[in-house]
Amino acid sequence: MDLFAFVQKLSHLLDWIYKKKCYFCHSSKDCVKMCQKCYDSLEFLNYDEFIFLDGVPVYCAGLYEKNLQKLIRGVKYHNQWDLAYYQAKFMWEYWQNVASPDDKYTVIPVPLHKNRLKKRKYNHMELVGKEFCKLSGYEYSDNLIKRIKYTKPQYLLNMKERALNLADAFEVNDDIKIEGKLLLIDDITTTGTTFSEMIKTLKRAGYNDITCLATTTPRI
């Protein structure tokens, strides 16, 4: 049993013993981590492309503010693994208004460098990606591309520094071959630098049918 499955089982046991409260409004009425009222407060952005990067469309489901910001930070920094489902659900409900129902994708979360993964203990976007695939029926891969360069957090840098920080940060695993469309997912995109570097790396390896989806952006 992997760590994620163990934590889920332990969480369900604790929920049975102690009534679960909404992480946002603290209501225990529904015994869920995010009650329907708080989930319904999340707002979608429009369904047009946010930006294009090297010909690849990038979509953003919402703005990085209010409960959506708290949701992302809970999953990413505060070990609120149950919230990954709600982040994935929000992305999937948005995505259904963008993609054709006949399209099939392989979902690829933005990877963490091994040093950051060791420090954080988990990749939050892997949790979200797995939940997204359960909802969508898409394939999932977390080993096609890896981060080989330990980088500074992007929010600390300006646009030029972000590009230098992520230059040559990724590498494609030549032992893995994926056919069809790729959907790269991340929680936040501002300038698109992370997606851009991943796209360049994947295109050099022969992958050209790529789309990107971020949960949020801090700007419109």
N, C-alpha and C positions, 0 to 999 in steps of 0.2 A: 504494500500500500504506500503510495507516495505521500509526501507531506501535505499537499493540498487536500487529498481525500481524507487523510487522518483528521485534519483540522475541521473539515466539514462535518465529519461524524461526531467529533467532540462538540462542535458548535450546536449541532442538532440535539445532542444529549443535554447540554446546558440550557437550551431553549425549552426543553421539556421540563426541566427542574425549575428554571427561573424564566418567567415570562419575558419574551424579547420586547425591547422598546425601539421605536423609530429613532434612528440616529439623528434625525433632523428636528422633529418636534417633540420627541421623547414620549409620545403616546404609546401605551401598551395595549390598546384596544384590539388591534389586529394581530399582535404578536409577530410582527415582521420588522426587518431592518429598515425598510423604507415604506411608509404607509402610502396608500393610494393618493391621498390628498397632497402629500409632499411630492410624489412622483408626477402628479398632474400639474404641478407648478413649474416643471421644466419646460422650456420653450425652445422650439426648433428655429434654426435659421432658415433662410430660403433654400430651395433645392437646386440652385445653380452652382456651378463650379466656383469655389472660393478663389483659387488661383490655378494657373497651369505651370508646371515645372518640366522643362524639356519635353513639352508636348503631352505630359501626363496630367490629367485632371485631379485636383485635390478638393475634397468636399469636407465641410465642417458642419457637424450636426447642431451645435449650439454655441452660446457665448460663455466664456469662462467667468461666471459671476453667480452670486446667490447660491441656491441649493446645488446647482450643477458644479460649481467650484468646490463646495464642501464634499460632494460625492466623489469627485476625482481625488481630492486630497485625502479623503478617508481611505480609499483603495490604495493610493500610492505611498502614503507616509505613515498611516496609523493602523495598519494591519486589519482593516475592516474588509476582509476577503468576501464576505457575503454581499457587499455592495457592488462587486464586479458584475454580478448578474444584472443589476439595475443600470449600470453604465452600458453594458452590452445591449440590453433591451432598448435603451434610448437610441443607441447607434443603429440598431437593427430597424426600429420603427422609422427612423429617418431614412435609412438606406433603401427601404422598400419603395420610397417615393422617387428614388433616383435610378436604381437598377431595374433592368427587365427581369420579370419573374423566371424567364427561361435561362438567364445567365447563371453560370456556375463559376465560383471563384475558389482559389486557395488563399486562405487568410494567413497573413504573416505579420505578427506583432513586431514592433521596433525592438530589437534585442538590446540587452544591457551588457556592458563589459563584465567579464568574470569577476573583477575586483569589486565593482559596484554591486553585482549580484551577491557576492559573498557578504558584503556589508549589509545589504538590505534584506537578504535571505530569500527574496522572491522577485520575479518580474511581474509587476502589476498588469502589464498589457498581455502577458501570457494568460493570466486569469480571465481577463476580459475577452481575449481572443477565443478561448475555449468555450466560454458562455455564448459568444456571438455565433459560433459554429453550431452549437446545440440548437439555437433559435433558427438559424438560417438553413441548416443542412449542408453548409459549405465544408470543404476540406480544410484541414488545419496543418500548418507547418511552422515549427520554431527552430528548424535546423538548416534551412536553405541559405540563410545569410546570418553572419555573426559580426559582432563588434570587436575589432582587434586593437583598437586604440582607446586608451583610457582618456576621456575628455572631461573638461570642466562643464558644470551645469550651464546650459545655453542661456538661461534667463539673466545670468550675470554679464553677458557679453553684448556688444553692439553687432550690427549686421555683418560687418567685415570680419570681426573677431569670430563670429559664429561659423562663417565659412571656413576660416583657417583651422578652427578648433575641430571641425568634423572632416576635414580633408583626409581622404584615405582611411577613414575610420571603420569601414566595413569590408567584408570579404565573403564571396560566395563559396559555398561548399560544393566542389565539383563532383562529389560522390552522390549528390542529390539531384534528381531530375524531375521537374514538375511541368506538366503539360497544361495549357490553357491559361486562363486569366488569373492574375495575381492581385490581391487586395491588401495593401499595406495599411496597418492601423496604428494609431498613436492617440494619446489622450489630449495633447495640446499642440497646435501648430501656430506659429506667429509669422515668421518669414518663410517657413517651409524648408529650412536648411537641412534638417535631419532627413526628411523625405527626399529632398533633392540628391543628397549624397547616396542614399540607398538606391534611388532610381539609376544614377550613373553607374553604380557598381553592378546592379542587375542587368542593365543594358549591355555592359561590356561582356557579360557572361551569356548574352543571347536572349535575355528575357525582355520582351518589348510590349506585351499586352498587360499594362500595369495601371492600376487606379489606386488612389490614396483616400483614406477616410480618417479624419480626426474627430474625437468627441467634441472638442471645443476649440475656439480661438479667442484670445483676449481683445481682438479688434474686428471691425467689419469695414 
